[in-house]
Amino acid sequence: MRILPLITLAIAIAMPVGLAAQEQRGATSTREVLKAACERDARLIYRTGGKTLPEVREQMIAARRTYVRDCLAKGAAAG
C-alpha cells in the first residue's frame, strides 16, 4: 500500500523536470532562427549539383556565404 503513494510522488516530481528540459531545448535565439532561414534560402537559390565544375562550385559557395552575411545584416537592421 505504501508503494502507490511513492510512485505518485515520483511521477509528480519528474513531470515538471521533463517539461522544463523540453522548454530549454526548444529555446533558440532569434539570430539562430534567422541564420537558419538565410542558409536555407541560400541553398535553394545557389544550388550545386554533383557534376558541377570545382571552380563553379567554389563560386557558388562564396555566393552563398555572401548571401547569408547580407541576409543576417538585413535581419539585424530590421529587428
N, C-alpha and C positions, 0 to 999 in steps of 0.2 A: 504494500500500500504506500510505502514511502517513496518508491521509485517514480510513480506517476507525477507527484509534485516536483521532483528533481528534474525530470525530463521537461516538464512545462517551464520550469525556471531556466533551464539551459537554452531552450528554444527562444524564450523571451529575451535572453541576453544576447544570443547570437544573431538574431534578426537585425537589430539596428546596426551592428558592426558590419554585416554584409551589405546593407543598403548604403552605408557611408563609404565603403570601399568602391561600390559601383559609381557613386556620385563623383568621387575623386578621379576615377579612371576616365570618366566621360568628360571631365572638365578640361577644355582646351582653350588656349588663348585665342583672341581674335586674330592675331598675327599668324598663328599656325593655320587657322582655317582659311585665311586669305591666301597664304602661301600655297596651301594645297590646291585651292581653286585656280590660282595663277599657273601652277605647274601642270595641272590637268589641261587647262586651256592651251598652254604652250605645246604639250604633247599632241593635242588634237590638230593644232594649226601647223606645226612643223614636224610632220611625220617622216620617219626614215624607214626604209624597208631593208630587207636582208641583202638585196642586190645593189644597194646604194654605194657609190664610189666613196672611198675613205675621205677624200678631200671634201666632197659634198656633205658627207656625214658630219665632219668637223664644223663646217659652216652652219649646218642646221642646229647642231648642239650649241654653238655660240649664239645663234639667233634665239634659241630657247632661253638661254641664260639672260640675254638682254631683255627679252620679253618679260620674264619673271621679275627681273630687277625693276623695270619700268612699271609693271603692274603693281608691285608692292609699294613703290613710291606714290603712285596714284591713289592706292588704297589708304596709305598712311595720311595723305593730304586730305582725302575725303572724310576720313574718320577722325 
